[in-house]
Amino acid sequence: MYGEEVAEMTGRIRDEDIALVRERTSIAEVISETVTLRSAGGGNLKGLCPFHDEKSPSFNVSPARNVWYCFGCGAGGDAIKFLMDAEHLSFVESVERLAARAGLQLRYVANDHTAPRSRPQQGQRQRLVAAHAAAVEFYRAQLTTPGARPAREFLAHRGFDRAAAERYACGFAPDGWDLLTRHLRQQGFSHDELVTAGLSRPARSGSLIDRFRRRLLWPIRDLTGDVVGFGARKLFDDDDSPKYLNTPETPIYKKSHVLYGIDQAKREIAKQGKVVVVEGYTDVMACHLAGVPTAVATCGTAFGADHIGVLRRLLLDTDAVAGEIIFTFDGDAAGQKAALRAFDDDQRFVGRTFIAVSPDGMDPCELRLAKGELAVRDLVARREPLVDFALRHVINRHDLDTVDGRVEAMRRAAPLVAKLKDREKRPEYVRKLAGDLGMEIEPVQRAVLAAAHAAPSGGALGNPAPRTAAAEPQADSPQLAVEREALKLALQAPVLAGPMFDAVEAAEYRHQVHVAVRVAVAAAGGAATATGGAVWIESVRNACEDLTSQALVGELAVEPLRIDGELDPRYVSVTMARLQWGAVTGRIRELKSRIQRINPVSNKDEYFAAFGELLSLEQHARALREQAAGGL
């Protein structure tokens, strides 16, 4: 549990430093590096959740309070929790990264809470990233040495000058068995760290040797710009290993999640609502230099579902905002096969998918070298819908001059039309397919319908898991609605609402989860003592005793208040009065029912005591009703 992790790690990093990191961190900036955010009104932002597939954005960010919450899957927290979930970091690693970002110096204490540490032990991710950063500088320096001449010639022959090599931090792995390893060991990196990072590997003798030798290298960066791995191309004819090698899977490098060039392309992808997917490192360089700054490439693996998830969040790929995904593939058989695989993934995007294939079968790097940068831009501009390309590819494999050829082409092409996520386009593509095949519309239409019925039910984008009823009171209950509003005031505006909120005890709340959150507010010190923001909200969350109430805290922290205009004390007073009025009227009903069951003759004292309590409650209810006048 997140709260337990906080409690566990505060023995290493001082509590006040963790609180300062939360206060100094702009959560919108941190999350924007992974998720494209748009205004949601009321000062909040929203985007597609990075933790589950969805078509409509339900991921909400509150910059004013430095917290986030997804109304689709129920995940939420502060910037520290976001990095823990999105980057798979430990609590300490997340705090360290945010502290470095904010320019804060963390103070550490020993595990026994008695003596300060002279040299804090960094989290594993920070160490692995630091090792890669040192390796980048080593390899870049090697690119200028005499032994790296083949690497420089390779870049030059593909149209990349020294400035381009420096922009992409290209490097060279020298002809030595352990030059990088010895260099990094001298900088304080351990044997295990270098092996875990994938920079070195054990030799038969038991010593460490470099992972890469005699190769041109490209650093691979994640969305945040950290180097997490390398792509390496062989340069020498006597090298019998594969043409390209990549860093193996490590705690920080997952090839199915990483896209080369994403760190440089992400802002333009979000800005333009467009991404160009190419096949290699040099293709990314060529596109960027030619004025196509949205190009990215996979790293040693096929384009897959995890890559799609990364791009959808950057594109804000939703029903309301549909982006463009443009694939470029070589004109050879392998490239066409890759294009058809991409069409299978088309349904995972809400936006439109296209393909751009050079008439001469050249990739973007070759096209830039042969015909100039304008040709690269034209290649992307001349894109065609991916479904058109896929249909043409299927049809061209059959002899349309024969009946058997036309029927078989129809059978093969019909499932492609049936897969179209935009159902309004299906009739048009039925007519187009019939025309291309030289057939009547009716048999083609029947084939498409049959293919659609044979397809598995349900879309590729799964429906988000429903939230539990306990975490979401029924909307038609005025009492539960006002309880929810009161808790929002305590979480979002404790400075203003604190004294009035704290004066109303947990017994005034009816919903069991609301009661749990109210108790947690008290356990965190009370709203009147809080200054607000992520630190306060996390304190309340950590004071909750169950996951349901923790999730509700995250939800209420970003849910807008039900007021137009500026929040003022009168609104707080009205809300708390309505909360109490609902509870009091409930007790009045219970008391009236009890009085009806009391025999006023045999239980005279009990009867008059209950009657006196009823009069007092009714008087209190009238006062609260007057105070609550005004409406929510």
Protein Blocks (a to p, Z undefined) as FASTA:
>chain_A
ZZlmmmmmmmmpcfklmmmmmmmpcfklmmmmmmccddeejhiacdddfkbccfbdcbdc
dfknopacdfknopacdfklmmmmmnopafklmmmmmmmmnopacddddfkomaccfbdc
ddfklmmmmmmmmmmmmmmmmmmpmklmmmmmmmmmnopafklmmmnopacddddfklmm
mmmmmnopafklmmmnopaccdfkopacdfbghiacdddddfkopafbdcdddfbfklcb
dfbdcddddfklcfklpcghklmmmmmmmmnopacddfbfklmmmmmmnopakbccdehi
acdfklmmmmmmmnopafklccdddddddfbfklmmmmmmmmmmmmmpmbdcdddddfkl
pafklmmmmnojklmmmmmmmpccfklmmmmmmmmmpcfkbmklmmmmmmmmmmmmmmpm
blmlmmmmmmmmmmmnopafklmmmmmmmmmmmpcghifbdcdddddfklmccfklmklm
mmmmmmmmmmmmmmlmmmmmmmpcfklpmblklmmmmmmmmmnnpjklpggjjklmmmmm
mmpcbfklmmmmmmmmmmccfbehjddfklmmmmmmmmmmmmmmmmmmmmmmmmmmpcfk
lmmmlmmmmmmmmmmmmmmmmmmmmmmgnbZZ
